[in-house]
Amino acid sequence: MNRYLTKAFSMLALLAAVAPQMAFAAEGEVAHGGGIFAIGAGVAIGLAALGGTLGQGKAISSALDSIGRNPAAQGKLFIPMLIGLAFVESLVIIAFVIAFQLVGKA
């Protein structure tokens, strides 16, 4: 997991280094903030997808580990696991909607 965090932070540092040049490249857009909203939308959906993926992976891993240790608990773990996955996915969908609203302001 440490390797994934290192990659995520390096991508975030790259975006922080490139974002000012991208914002100042468009002459007419900078005054209205169009480029900043587009960058914000991209970062928002990227971080939401990353967090949702890590959360869902952890939830499924824990559920399968529990079922592997106690196979009789499969019936008691399946429905709560699906509900938890739906909650995590709903947060990613909400971030997707917010990102589209940010792009609409651009």
Order of alpha helices (4+ residues) and beta strands (2+ residues): alpha-alpha-alpha-alpha
